[in-house]
Amino acid sequence: MSSDYKKHYSVLYKECLDFLYMDAPIEPKFADMTFGAGGHSMGLAKRDSKAQVFSVDQDPDALDNGFKVLKENDLENRVRLLNMNFESFPEWAQSENLKLDGILMDLGVSSHQFDQFDRGFSFREDAPLDMRMNYKDDEEETAADILNNYSEEEIANIIYHYGEDRLSRRIAAKIVEFRKEKPFESTKELEDICFHAYPKQQRHKGTHPATRTFQALRIAVNRELEVLENTILNLFSLLNPGGTLAIISFHSLEDRIVKHKFKEIFQNDKNTVKILTKRPLVPTELEIEENKRSRSAKLRVIQKL
């Protein structure tokens, strides 16, 4: 895999920093659950020279690049980059007796992961069907493992629930038919199956027929929704009074979980919790113009009073 880390545009950058710094004390402590290319983390550290940031990533490319970028920006002492899935962060923070003044989660797949074709997240080029965020973890299933080993019903359910594709059963049947001849190996094989599973008149309308299936497999491989669901309450409990938890989601499945979890936190203790975004914040037209991938982003923020 490449260590040439692709540029990444930090979505809703100013809005996130403004919310996290809103009631921040002197010498604030922040956490960024998805370091990626480091935009948000470094922004938090640079806004106040006394700020300390704890950042998390499990992607080997992001970590290699991150340590280098922090050194170049002379931020090694103020941004601590940790190699873990953010699901593990609350337990780690508790073991360090760490309380935080703001936590950010940017749930988007980084531009590097999409543009580094050998990762298998995109079907723009032919590549191995991998899709693991941590491709060095050999115990994790790849997308190819799922396509080659799961039952037709299991595959259909993944595509339906995580991709919200109404043709999930049809696509799953074509997948099982294909693998009788040979095992799935490449992104183009799967793209071709999805394309031809769609009726002719729908193949060139709107999003590409393979988009939802690729999203569904990525979510399944990395347990994205399960991890998110398990982590929000635990992260909120790490906040100091006045602290904010800001979450950027990129599709309706994630946004639904964030919305419901925030509601749950609020219902549990209305006196000490405030939802700061009655409706999710979305990027401006200018931001979408500069970065097309930001168009589906939604920011929700909750504060511990």
C-alpha positions in Angstrom: 0.0 0.0 0.0 1.2 3.5 -0.8 2.7 5.9 1.8 2.1 8.8 -0.6 -0.8 10.2 1.3 -3.3 12.0 -0.8 -4.5 15.5 0.2 -7.7 15.6 2.2 -10.1 18.5 2.6 -11.3 18.9 6.2 -15.1 19.2 6.0 -17.0 21.9 8.0 -13.6 22.9 9.4 -14.4 26.3 10.8 -17.8 25.2 12.2 -16.2 22.3 14.0 -13.5 24.4 15.6 -15.9 27.1 16.6 -18.2 24.6 18.4 -15.4 22.8 20.2 -13.8 26.1 21.3 -17.2 27.6 22.3 -16.9 27.2 26.1 -13.4 25.8 26.2 -11.3 26.6 29.3 -7.7 27.8 29.4 -5.4 24.9 28.3 -8.2 22.9 26.7 -8.0 19.2 26.0 -9.6 17.8 22.8 -9.9 14.5 21.1 -10.2 13.8 17.3 -11.6 10.3 16.7 -10.5 10.2 13.0 -7.1 11.9 12.5 -7.1 11.1 8.7 -4.8 13.8 7.1 -4.8 15.7 10.4 -6.6 18.9 9.3 -9.1 19.1 12.2 -6.5 17.9 14.8 -3.9 20.4 13.8 -6.5 23.2 13.5 -7.6 22.5 17.1 -3.9 22.6 18.3 -3.0 25.7 16.3 -6.0 27.8 17.5 -4.6 27.9 21.0 -0.9 27.2 21.8 -1.9 25.7 25.1 -4.4 23.2 23.7 -3.7 19.5 23.8 -5.2 17.1 21.3 -5.5 13.3 21.5 -6.1 11.9 18.0 -7.0 8.4 16.9 -6.6 6.4 13.7 -6.3 2.8 12.7 -5.3 3.3 9.1 -1.6 2.5 8.7 -1.2 5.1 5.8 -2.8 7.8 8.0 -0.6 7.0 10.9 2.7 7.0 8.9 1.7 10.3 7.3 0.4 11.7 10.6 3.6 11.3 12.6 5.5 12.9 9.7 3.0 15.9 9.4 3.0 16.5 13.2 6.8 16.6 13.2 6.9 19.1 10.2 4.4 21.3 12.0 6.2 21.1 15.3 3.1 19.7 17.0 4.5 16.3 18.2 4.2 17.5 21.9 0.7 18.8 21.6 -1.1 16.3 19.3 -0.8 12.7 20.6 -1.6 10.3 17.7 -2.8 6.9 18.9 -3.0 3.7 16.8 -6.5 2.3 17.6 -10.1 2.1 16.4 -12.1 4.9 18.1 -14.2 2.2 19.8 -11.2 1.6 22.1 -10.6 5.2 22.9 -13.1 5.7 25.8 -11.5 2.7 27.7 -8.0 4.1 27.0 -9.0 7.6 28.2 -10.5 6.2 31.4 -7.3 4.3 32.1 -5.4 7.6 31.8 -8.0 9.5 33.9 -8.5 11.8 31.0 -11.4 14.2 30.8 -12.0 16.3 27.6 -13.4 19.7 26.7 -14.4 18.7 23.2 -14.5 15.6 21.0 -14.8 15.5 17.2 -15.8 12.6 15.0 -15.5 12.9 11.2 -17.1 9.7 10.0 -16.2 10.2 6.3 -13.8 7.9 4.4 -10.7 10.0 3.6 -9.9 11.1 0.1 -6.7 9.1 0.4 -8.7 5.9 1.0 -10.9 6.5 -2.0 -8.1 7.7 -4.3 -5.6 5.0 -3.3 -7.1 2.5 -5.6 -5.3 -0.6 -4.2 -7.4 -0.2 -1.0 -10.5 -1.4 -2.9 -12.8 1.4 -1.7 -13.5 2.7 -5.2 -14.4 1.0 -8.5 -12.9 3.7 -10.6 -9.8 1.5 -11.2 -9.5 -2.3 -11.0 -8.1 -3.3 -7.6 -8.3 -6.1 -5.0 -11.5 -6.2 -3.0 -10.1 -5.3 0.3 -11.9 -2.3 2.0 -10.3 -2.7 5.5 -9.5 0.5 7.2 -6.6 -1.3 8.9 -5.3 -3.4 6.0 -2.5 -4.8 8.2 -5.0 -6.6 10.5 -5.0 -10.1 8.9 -7.8 -11.3 11.3 -10.2 -8.8 9.7 -12.4 -10.0 6.8 -12.0 -8.3 3.5 -14.9 -7.5 1.1 -13.8 -10.4 -1.1 -14.1 -12.8 2.0 -17.7 -11.6 2.5 -18.6 -12.0 -1.2 -17.0 -15.4 -1.5 -18.2 -17.0 1.8 -21.5 -15.5 3.0 -24.8 -16.9 2.0 -27.0 -15.2 -0.6 -29.4 -14.0 2.1 -26.6 -12.6 4.2 -25.2 -10.7 1.3 -28.6 -9.4 0.3 -29.2 -8.2 3.8 -25.9 -6.3 3.9 -26.6 -4.6 0.6 -30.2 -3.8 1.7 -29.5 -2.6 5.3 -26.1 -0.8 4.7 -26.5 0.3 1.1 -30.3 0.8 1.1 -30.4 -0.7 -2.4 -33.9 -2.0 -3.3 -32.3 -4.4 -5.8 -30.2 -6.1 -3.1 -31.7 -9.6 -3.7 -31.1 -9.4 -7.4 -27.5 -8.2 -6.9 -26.9 -11.0 -4.2 -28.2 -13.7 -6.6 -25.9 -12.5 -9.4 -23.0 -12.5 -6.9 -23.6 -16.1 -5.9 -24.0 -17.1 -9.6 -20.7 -15.4 -10.4 -18.7 -17.1 -7.6 -19.7 -20.6 -8.7 -17.4 -20.1 -11.7 -14.5 -18.3 -9.8 -14.0 -16.5 -6.5 -14.3 -12.7 -6.4 -11.0 -10.9 -6.5 -11.3 -7.4 -8.0 -13.4 -4.3 -7.8 -14.2 -4.3 -11.5 -15.8 -7.8 -11.2 -18.2 -6.6 -8.5 -18.9 -3.3 -10.4 -19.8 -5.3 -13.5 -22.2 -7.6 -11.5 -24.0 -4.6 -10.0 -24.2 -2.7 -13.3 -25.8 -5.6 -15.1 -28.1 -6.5 -12.1 -29.9 -3.1 -12.7 -32.5 -2.9 -15.5 -31.1 -1.3 -18.7 -33.1 1.9 -18.4 -31.8 2.5 -14.8 -28.1 1.9 -15.4 -27.1 5.4 -16.4 -29.5 7.3 -14.2 -28.3 9.1 -11.0 -25.6 7.3 -9.0 -23.7 4.3 -10.5 -25.4 1.0 -9.8 -22.4 -0.2 -7.8 -22.2 2.7 -5.4 -24.6 1.4 -2.8 -23.1 -2.1 -2.8 -19.6 -0.7 -2.3 -20.8 1.5 0.6 -22.6 -1.5 2.1 -19.5 -3.8 2.0 -17.2 -1.1 3.4 -19.6 -0.6 6.3 -19.8 -4.4 6.9 -16.1 -5.0 6.7 -15.3 -2.2 9.2 -18.4 -2.7 11.4 -18.8 1.1 11.0 -22.4 1.4 12.3 -21.9 -1.0 15.2 -18.8 0.8 16.3 -20.5 4.2 16.1 -23.5 3.0 18.0 -21.3 1.5 20.7 -19.1 4.6 21.1 -21.2 7.8 21.3 -22.5 7.4 24.9 -19.0 6.4 26.1 -17.4 9.4 24.4 -20.0 11.8 25.9 -19.2 10.5 29.4 -15.6 11.7 28.9 -16.6 15.3 28.6 -16.0 18.0 31.2 -19.0 20.3 32.0 -19.2 22.8 29.1 -17.6 20.2 26.7 -19.0 19.5 23.3 -19.2 16.3 21.2 -19.4 17.1 17.4 -20.1 14.4 14.8 -19.9 14.7 11.0 -21.8 12.0 9.2 -22.0 11.4 5.4 -25.0 9.2 4.9 -28.5 8.7 6.4 -27.6 5.5 8.3 -24.9 7.3 10.3 -26.9 10.5 10.7 -29.9 8.5 12.1 -27.7 6.8 14.7 -26.2 10.1 15.8 -29.6 11.8 16.0 -31.1 9.0 18.1 -28.1 8.7 20.4 -28.1 12.4 21.0 -31.8 12.2 21.8 -31.2 9.3 24.2 -28.5 11.3 26.0 -30.8 14.3 26.3 -33.8 12.3 27.5 -31.6 10.7 30.2 -30.7 14.0 31.7 -32.4 17.1 30.3 -30.9 19.4 32.9 -27.2 18.8 32.1 -27.4 18.3 28.3 -28.1 20.6 25.4 -28.4 19.7 21.7 -26.8 22.6 19.9 -28.0 21.7 16.4 -31.8 21.4 16.2 -31.2 20.6 12.6 -27.8 19.3 11.3 -25.4 21.9 9.9 -24.5 21.3 6.3 -21.6 22.8 4.2 -22.0 26.1 2.4 -22.4 26.3 -1.4 -18.8 27.6 -1.5 -17.5 24.6 0.4 -19.3 22.2 -1.8 -17.9 24.0 -4.8 -14.4 23.6 -3.4 -14.9 20.0 -2.3 -17.6 18.0 -4.1 -17.3 15.2 -1.5 -18.5 17.5 1.3 -22.0 17.8 -0.2 -23.6 15.0 1.9 -21.9 16.0 5.2 -24.1 16.7 8.2 -22.8 18.1 11.5 -24.6 17.5 14.8 -23.3 18.8 18.2 -24.3 18.1 21.8 -23.0 19.8 24.9 -22.6 18.7 28.5 -23.8 21.7 30.7 
